[in-house]
Structure formats: structure tokens, C-alpha cells
């Protein structure tokens, strides 16, 4: 009996060994087929310097992305490119191409780039139906963690979170949770299924150590298709803070809420419109922020509200489709209306 038990143990070990080798070979093949679609994204943006915001420094940024068609469109995370003055993408063969942001939805952390020039070889990904993904499925991610170009990590789908899941905080989009290692530089990169199809776009991690703790999140591919391809929002090139309650009162906002501009990218629609970013660092009601910039009161005639709804987003989208939009701001105590092309 002991001999039989020992033989069965040996047999199971051998089967396990071959299964592991088969899985490794599968991922090696999948990586080879998918890696040409993945890009590393390098950005440059300005950061306020000095205690009174009297200077600026240029800061480099890093992220990942992937080709979605043969026209040179690249999906990535909005926080990677939203206020970037310069965007450059690099392919696995070392080819570097500058790109422009053509659509962005910061609330869903999604953005769409357009390459300024098509490289010689274009190999877009296949976007899968993320509704068909099940908890427990194996996935792999390709990105540039800490700048280590085209790195592969493997894991599983740990959970699915809906748009209104309070645990997700500011990201208002359906997301997958994964135990695959995700670190700084992975943002915007693709999450693939075992067929080499993209099912998600890496967004962020939840971590107490600052590194990957097995809590990574990716916006689902269906949410990305809807936000960037089917109902794209025009890129504004700015970020800001929603002012309500004590913050709104402290800054004399003449209505229930306003949107205080924090950063504006050079040559962006917000910059061309003449909007001003905040420059003076401050701490108000326990929140660190910059003040002194324009406070947006309404867009397209719709007032900024404490709970900005889908209607507000629709107004912005329609304005982008028309090529122009009106923006009412509070600047140094004066209400000013801007009407400008996007």
C-alpha cells in the first residue's frame, strides 16, 4: 500500500509539473502575441513650485496604454494624461511617437489618445465583452511598473464592482478587482483574458505599503468602449476640486457648489478658452488644495451641483460635439462668461 501511495504521489507531482509548464508556455505565447499592441506613455506637465506658487517646474509622468484600432487610437487612464503638456508613446520595438488627447472622462479614469504619426507596424488589440467575465478567471496584465517597459504580471479576477459601489470612491465606472501585481506605471495598461483579448483598463491600486498589496482595479472594457468610443467626452485638459459646504462658503461661491480649477494643460481647450488654474497652496477645512484660480459655476447653462449627474456630463458632451461651449466662472469676485470653441 505504501508503494502504491508513493507512486500516486509521484504521478500527481509529474502531472502538476507538466500543467505548470503548459501554463507558462501559454502565457509566453499570449505575451508574444499581445505585447506589440501595448505602449509605454511618457508625459511632461507643469507643477507649481514655491510656498506662494511663484514658480513652476516640469515633471515627468509615466503610464501604459494600448492600440485599439488601425487609425492610431490608444486607450489609457485619464489621470496619466489629463493635464499633460506633452504625451509620447513608446512601442516594444523602441519606436516613439507623440500623441494628442482626443477624449477623456476623468470621473471614469479613461482617456483616448491619437498618435500624431502611425508607426510602420500597427497591431491593435481585440476588445472583449466584459459582461461575460466571471469571478475567478485567470488574467494577465502588460505595462510599465516603475518604468520597467512591457512587464507581464498574472492573476485572477477577484471581484466585480458596480458604478455606485461606495468602496470605489471617486471612480464612477464598473471595475474588476484583481490580485495581479499592479504598481506605478501600470496605469492605463490592458488587462487580458486567456484568449489575449482586453477585458479591462488598469486604473489604480489600494495599498497601505505604497506597492502592490493584491488590490488592483481595472475599468471594464465595456465601460471603456461606452465612454471613449460610443459616447466620448471632449478632453478639457484641466483638473479641479468640487467645492461644497465649508469649502464653498470659505471661497464665497455664490451657489450650492462650484468647481475650482487646479491644473490646466498647455494648448488644451481649457487653456485656449482663457481659463485660469489655481496657484496658491492652501489648507481649507482640512483639505490641501491650490486657490486663486477660476471657479466654474456652470457649463452650457447648467449649474455645477453638489451631485453632478449624468445630465451635466451630457451637456459637456453635446458642447464638444458642436465644437463650442459656454463656461461661467467666478474670477476674483466677478462672474465672467466664456464662449469658446473646443
C-alpha positions, 0 to 999 in steps of 0.5 A: 500500500505504501508503494502504491501511495508513493507512486500516486504521489509521484504521478500527481507531482509529474502531472502538476509539473507538466500543467505548470509548464503548459501554463507558462508556455501559454502565457509566453505565447499570449505575451508574444502575441499581445505585447506589440499592441501595448505602449509605454506613455511618457508625459511632461506637465507643469507643477507649481513650485514655491510656498506662494506658487511663484514658480513652476517646474516640469515633471515627468509622468509615466503610464501604459496604454494600448492600440485599439484600432488601425487609425492610431487610437490608444486607450489609457487612464485619464489621470496619466494624461489629463493635464499633460503638456506633452504625451509620447508613446513608446512601442516594444520595438523602441519606436516613439511617437507623440500623441494628442488627447482626443477624449477623456472622462476623468470621473471614469479614469479613461482617456483616448489618445491619437498618435500624431504619426502611425508607426510602420507596424500597427497591431491593435488589440481585440476588445472583449465583452466584459459582461461575460467575465466571471469571478475567478478567471485567470488574467494577465496584465502588460505595462510599465511598473516603475518604468520597467517597459512591457512587464507581464504580471498574472492573476485572477479576477477577484471581484466585480464592482458596480458604478455606485459601489461606495468602496470605489470612491471617486471612480464612477465606472464598473471595475474588476478587482484583481490580485495581479501585481499592479504598481506605478506605471501600470496605469492605463495598461490592458488587462487580458483574458486567456484568449489575449483579448482586453477585458479591462483598463488598469486604473489604480491600486489600494495599498497601505505599503505604497506597492502592490498589496493584491488590490488592483482595479481595472475599468471594464472594457465595456465601460471603456468602449461606452465612454471613449468610443460610443459616447466620448467626452471632449478632453478639457485638459484641466483638473479641479476640486468640487467645492461644497459646504465649508469649502464653498462658503470659505471661497464665497461661491455664490451657489450650492457648489462650484468647481475650482480649477487646479491644473490646466494643460498647455494648448488644451481647450481649457487653456485656449478658452482663457481659463485660469488654474489655481496657484496658491497652496492652501489648507481649507477645512482640512483639505490641501488644495491650490486657490486663486484660480477660476471657479466654474459655476456652470457649463452650457447653462447648467449649474455645477451641483453638489451631485453632478449627474449624468445630465451635466456630463451630457451637456459637456458632451453635446458642447464638444460635439458642436465644437463650442461651449459656454463656461461661467466662472467666478474670477476674483469676485466677478462672474465672467462668461466664456464662449469658446470653441473646443 
